[in-house]
Each structure stands twice: as structure tokens, then as C-alpha cells.
Amino acid sequence: MKTSILRNGMLVILICVVAGAALAQGGPGGRGHGRGKGGPGQGHGQGQGHDRDHADFRYLLANHQKIKREVQELPNGVQTLTESGDPQVAAKIREHVYWMKERIEKQQPIRMRDPLFAELFKHAGQIKMVTENTPNGVRVQETSENPYVAKLIKEHAKTVSEFVKRGFPEAMKNHPVPTTRNEVKQREYLHPVIQQYGKVVQLPDAAQQPRPESKICVDLTKGGDADQLNPSIEKLARYVNIYQGAGKAPASVQIAVVLHGDATLCVLNDDVYAQRFKTESNPNLDCLHELHEAGVEIYVCGQSLIGKGGQPEEVVVFADVSVSALTSLVNLQTDGYAYVPLLK
């Protein structure tokens, strides 16, 4: 009797556990929402939800040739029909659309490295999605009362059609935010500090912005044509301009350059350089002087200098001769400078 009661009690507990688990599930196929870490609207939708959506997306890309898609543009958005004759692919299409609708409604972004998707999710609260399952897939009407958001919706629909057409190669691309000709931002080259050398463009929204109080040690050994500015020296000018005008805000930086190898004789004064290379002057000195005026420390390897037939007194007045490139590079890195090579 006791055994029977115990068995019945265990059976009731088991039924409750199974029922509770079933109620906790949601969405197509009985799978949970999988919101992942951070909750609605936080982060990039990482966690279980992100992994699920990523797996679904990859599956559809791998089977893109089995998918047919029609897009009808509406005044305020689009109506799309996405289907497949393969029942498994059709089920995956419905599942993908279900969870994307969830993400739009709960503003849980995904694929945020793609500019178009990032911009679309930025306005997710102004998007209305209505879905209808069909025998072979799903019909979606996606609209917005905001004309700009409607434009984003239409561009997103075109992009999804390209995913269906091309698969993975299209998914590897960044997709720009749509603009009109009048909205296109012309990027201008700037010379914020070094006026004639090292042009840059400002990218205030780019990743890895210049940090204030950075320290850079440049190891420069590349040579060039004797009658032309050494391209690596002009690159130094770009480094200065990047920190002063290419980011969101100017950032203080200390830069030191150590010349040796084929770059050693770039610091000879005009008279010695012209006599040695049969030129009118040293084409590197104007840029080097601009770098000096901008606060760049310029060192030349004494061992390389003498080894190439030069003398310390032949070096321009604003450059310093060090015992060796080795000692300069070691000392600078010991002082906290990050090593950046411009080598052969």
C-alpha cells in the first residue's frame, strides 16, 4: 500500500515538472524565447537567443537556393512572401521570421556590425510587423508611419533578397544606410597639424578611437628614392594628424621615431645630403621639421650613421644621434611607448 502511494506521488511530481517545463517554452517548435544575457534592448542580443538566431540564419544561407522570395513595395514599407518547397527549410523560414518579429517588438538587436541593421534596430519601436504563415513559408507586412524608417524597411527587404540570391557572400558584406544624393556626406581630407603631409579623414563614429596620453615609438628603417620624400616619413605625419583630427576628438600623444637601416641618411643636413646623393637638397627635411615642430622626438642610430659614412655633426640640428637604434628602442619601450615598426 505504502509502495503504491509512493509511486503515485512520484508520478504526480513528474507530471507537474513536465507540465511546468512545457508551459515555460514558447515560440515555434516549443523552444524558449532565449533572450540571452542582458534582457530586452540590452547589448547585441548575445546569449542563447543570439546563438539560436545565428544558427537559423546560417541554415537559411546554406539553403538559400531552395528559397523563393517576392517583395512588394508599399507606400509605407513592404510586403514579402518567402517560401520553400522543402518542408524543413519552410519551417526554418517561419521560425526565423517569428524570432525576428520578437526582436523588433522587444528591441533586441542582432547583426549590429552591419550599418543597415544597426540603423534599422535603432528605430525598431517605429516598425510594425504583421506575419501570416503560408503552406510553404510566411508572408510579412512590415511598415512604419515614419518615412525614413519606411525607407530603411525597403532597403532591408532588398538586402534580405540578396541573402536569398547569393547566400554567404552577401552576408559577409556591410550594407550602407540608404541616402539620397543630397544626403551623401562628402569626406574631406584634413591636415589638422602637419599642413602639407599625412592627410587624414575624420571618422568620429569608428571603433578604436585615439586615446589621450598615448605614447608611440616608431621603428623606421625603410628607405626611398633619394630625390623624393621617404613615404614612411610622411606616414609619421599621418600618425600625428590621426591623433589630432581623425577621431571624435583630438587626443594627446607622444611620438618618438628611431631612424636606422636604409632610413638613416634621411636626417643629413641639406649640404651633406645634396653632395652625397647629387640632389638639390634633402627632400625629407621639410616634413621632418614639421614633425619636430609638432613635438615628435627624432633619433638616428649612431652605429648606422657612421657605418654608412656619415658623422654626428652632419645631422640636422633638430634630430638627436643615439648610441644605437637598439638602445633607443629598448629605452623608449621601457618608458611605456608602444612599438610600431615601419620596416623593410
Secondary structure, DSSP 8 states (H G I E B T S, - for coil): -HHHHHHHHHHHHHHHHHHHHHHH--SGGG------TT-TT-TTS-SHHHHHHHHHHHHHHHTGGGEEEEEEEETTEEEEEEEESSHHHHHHHHHHHHHHHHHHHHT----TTSHHHHHHHHTGGG-EEEEEEETTEEEEEEE-SSHHHHHHHHHHHHHHHHHHHH-HHHHTS-------GGG-----EE-SSSSSS--EE--TTSSS---TTEEEEEEE-----TTS--HHHHHHHHHHHIIIIISSS---EEEEEEE-GGGGGGGB-HHHHHHHHTSSS-TTHHHHHHHHHTT-EEEEEHHHHHHTT--GGGB-TTSEEES-HHHHHHHHHHTT-EEEEE--
